[in-house]
Amino acid sequence: MRSHGALSVPRQLSRSLRATYTSPKPCTVRWASTSLRPFQTHQLPLDRRWQQRRGQAGAAAAVLEQAAAPDDLAQETIIDNLAPEEAQRLSRVRNIGIAAHIDSGKTTVTERILYYTGRIKSIHEVRGKDAVGAKMDSMDLEREKGITIQSAATYCDWIKKENGKDEKYHINLIDTPGHIDFTIEVERALRVLDGAVMVLCAVSGVQSQTITVDRQMKRYNVPRISFVNKMDRAGANPFKAVDQISHKLRVPAAAMQVPIGVEDQFKGVVDLVDMKAIYSEGLKGETIRIADEIPPDVQPLAEEKRKKLIETLADVDDEIAEIFLDERTPTVEQIKAAVRRATISLKFTPVFMGSALADKSVQPMLDGVCDYLPNPSEVENLALDQRRKEAPVKLVSYNSLPFVGLAFKLEESNFGQLTYIRVYQGSLKKGNYIFNARTNKKVKVPRIVRMHSNEMEDTPEIGAGEICAVFGIDCASGDTFTDGALGYSMTSMFVPEPVISLSIKPKDNKDLPNFSKAMARFQREDPTFRVHVDNESQETIISGMGELHLDIYVERMRREYRVACETGQPQVAWRETLTEKVPFDHTLKKQTGGAGDFARVVGWLEPTGALEKNQFENEVTGGAISEKFIFACDKGFQLSCNKGPLVGHKVLGTRMVINDGATHMTDSSEMAFKTATQQAFRKAFGQGRPQILEPLMKTTITAPTEFQGAIVGLLNKRNAVINDTDIGPEDFTVYADCSLNSMFGFSTQLRAATQGKGEFGMEFSHYSPAPMQLQKELVAKHEKMMADKNKK
Ligand SMILES: Nc1nc2c(ncn2[C@@H]2O[C@H](COP(=O)(O)OP(=O)(O)OP(=O)(O)O)[C@@H](O)[C@H]2O)c(=O)[nH]1
């Protein structure tokens, strides 16, 4: 739950542009207002502990009280009035993520950032000849495959020249994977970061996975700057990328620079705000030379693109709009301020360009991070106050306020569980006690570290607005921690449902203990990786986001736990549901000498209306079934939903209501009610016109325009629903809903149909009824399997 303050109310010049830009949520918060009520006029009910705290830290408590006030005091005013030193500290902090399509160069860019900020002493390439690998790809598997699997956190200090002075910015940075199968890593990073650098390839521009990353950034309202990488490649065209960001992603964008030289002659850039040439020199591009003189052959392009930058800003920013209408030229300061305002309020993305591999023009992008991405106090983060009916409260990144943090990622290390925490308010100190808002448990913080990829550096304290990792805390990913006095909790991140599963077992039974240990660890670390044992086949089934996701875990099991595994064929995670309401009146009665079994359950089974969580409702009046037995009925219902009657997959969108029943004095038991409910469920479900559902995937395919016919043909064969098509001068993009089941082997066929030039990305969208014929086949196959099993 967060949004960005709009610093001014935009008056758009271009209505059409505004209409096409679909920001996920409108900005809801306005910042600094001078007409705010003075502090003392707020009188909130305070609990006793709170009053004590107020006594100890009067000013800070008043701030929090203000922050929690329903009529919301603007944060900027708090900063102005109370703690200039806190405001100063925060203004120099940036929490950013690097996210992009596969292979666009995120890790290579991050390696340069670490080198130029002095965090690492030498540069190592992804799949480089020295076989060392990039710092942020610390896992052997990542280095071998040249892909990022886990997001990695680090921090560095960037010294930026401002008005002739050196200003130090502290940057917490997370490098995320590009492959959709590891999407949870991007989700949780974006949940806790204040801004992002979206990296694009100068040749390919916006690619299928860029569209997914864009969706994720919009989901968490994360402002971004864009970096067009690989300017050294043949066919590099940064302006195509700028155009595609505006049109395909519908985020108004403009180049902040133009290149000096192209492809292998690429030397540097012209900064369109200052109108100065920036050259990267030295062995590794570590020396930045700024020249007032722009090369004459670049001058006309620079002037044209500067005009375009101002025009685009005029469309999204009031102040520039006015200057533009008056036919005046905005000053450098006015342009910079407008870019910052528009970026932070999610109306614009400034586009930088360079080549990480060729060590060119990465530092100006780092300056852009400091200039245009928000500091922690400029992002509104909300928590829900449990003591006040979950009323939203603003968190203020002050060290002096009570602590609130979010555990966003868990990782097993040699020293125990490592919990990554974003501190939103207050500070986290080694040796202090903190409370888990979900479990209400108090835990001591034994050790705090700052992460530098797989290395860690101990620190006694972490301030508000920062990211750290903590040892020895037992919690789940997404848990909120507070100092105990505040009843706050924060919303967690979006966890997509796994869509693919396969059976797995160790080749050798002696490896079972290690196998179980690995499964437990992987599940704890990754909420999109699930494990369960199928009751009938007794097989262990793992589920995840795609074949690569599961393959990587099988491989990690072999490498990290020395367990070689056998796996079954990947299976789609089908779901079952019913479509009609069915009443039931079912009695379980068994008399086999001695105590018998008796339970009668009456009620109905019905669709919930949406394909959402299953629901159990107790409408029994007059005590026909006691509470204890109702609990057993609920359990029976949940068990039935875990394994549907049609093909043994999970049930979705089904409600069971029990409104009557009967109990026997001696023969009724919890077991009898549980079994009676399961039997009633099975019978009623079969009569409620049940259906098998299949996962539909939001699929994006990009390829050169000449292959459009071939790709549409491939999609038609798969009964895909084409939702939209974007045709550019050279390539086109198709947006379609495809059933996951029909997409097995698609990458090979796409490669064959497009001479290897097409690419696609998939993201789970929703469940939808599978074609009738397929449903029949699946049911027949399941029945045969059950019959074979019974024969044995
Ligand atoms: N020509 C050229 N190649 C580059 C540049 N930056 C990165 N590469 C190459 O592109 C490939 C992918 O780079 P990575 O940094 O691993 O990309 P990534 O986006 O982190 O990859 P994933 O995390 O696996 O999605 C590597 O072979 C890099 O050497 C660049 O500026 N120019």
PDBQT file of the ligand as one rigid body, heavy atoms in Angstrom, charges set to zero:
ROOT
HETATM    1  N1  LIG A 801      27.161  -5.776 -26.434  1.00  0.00    +0.000 N 
HETATM    2  C1  LIG A 801      26.789  -5.655 -25.167  1.00  0.00    +0.000 A 
HETATM    3  N2  LIG A 801      26.502  -6.740 -24.460  1.00  0.00    +0.000 NA
HETATM    4  C2  LIG A 801      26.135  -6.583 -23.166  1.00  0.00    +0.000 A 
HETATM    5  C3  LIG A 801      26.015  -5.308 -22.570  1.00  0.00    +0.000 A 
HETATM    6  N3  LIG A 801      25.601  -5.465 -21.291  1.00  0.00    +0.000 NA
HETATM    7  C4  LIG A 801      25.464  -6.792 -21.096  1.00  0.00    +0.000 A 
HETATM    8  N4  LIG A 801      25.807  -7.472 -22.212  1.00  0.00    +0.000 N 
HETATM    9  C5  LIG A 801      25.820  -8.936 -22.398  1.00  0.00    +0.000 C 
HETATM   10  O1  LIG A 801      24.489  -9.435 -22.361  1.00  0.00    +0.000 OA
HETATM   11  C6  LIG A 801      24.439 -10.707 -21.715  1.00  0.00    +0.000 C 
HETATM   12  C7  LIG A 801      23.444 -10.659 -20.570  1.00  0.00    +0.000 C 
HETATM   13  O2  LIG A 801      23.932  -9.804 -19.575  1.00  0.00    +0.000 OA
HETATM   14  P1  LIG A 801      23.442  -9.897 -18.069  1.00  0.00    +0.000 P 
HETATM   15  O3  LIG A 801      24.070  -8.752 -17.344  1.00  0.00    +0.000 OA
HETATM   16  O4  LIG A 801      23.617 -11.266 -17.512  1.00  0.00    +0.000 OA
HETATM   17  O5  LIG A 801      21.907  -9.653 -18.270  1.00  0.00    +0.000 OA
HETATM   18  P2  LIG A 801      20.761  -9.818 -17.177  1.00  0.00    +0.000 P 
HETATM   19  O6  LIG A 801      19.695  -8.883 -17.615  1.00  0.00    +0.000 OA
HETATM   20  O7  LIG A 801      21.322  -9.610 -15.798  1.00  0.00    +0.000 OA
HETATM   21  O8  LIG A 801      20.345 -11.344 -17.358  1.00  0.00    +0.000 OA
HETATM   22  P3  LIG A 801      19.238 -12.187 -16.477  1.00  0.00    +0.000 P 
HETATM   23  O9  LIG A 801      19.363 -11.744 -15.083  1.00  0.00    +0.000 OA
HETATM   24  O10 LIG A 801      19.608 -13.605 -16.668  1.00  0.00    +0.000 OA
HETATM   25  O11 LIG A 801      17.926 -11.865 -17.080  1.00  0.00    +0.000 OA
HETATM   26  C8  LIG A 801      25.877 -11.001 -21.264  1.00  0.00    +0.000 C 
HETATM   27  O12 LIG A 801      26.483 -11.840 -22.194  1.00  0.00    +0.000 OA
HETATM   28  C9  LIG A 801      26.523  -9.641 -21.249  1.00  0.00    +0.000 C 
HETATM   29  O13 LIG A 801      27.923  -9.690 -21.469  1.00  0.00    +0.000 OA
HETATM   30  C10 LIG A 801      26.343  -4.149 -23.368  1.00  0.00    +0.000 A 
HETATM   31  O14 LIG A 801      26.291  -3.006 -22.938  1.00  0.00    +0.000 OA
HETATM   32  N5  LIG A 801      26.714  -4.404 -24.657  1.00  0.00    +0.000 N 
ENDROOT
TORSDOF 0
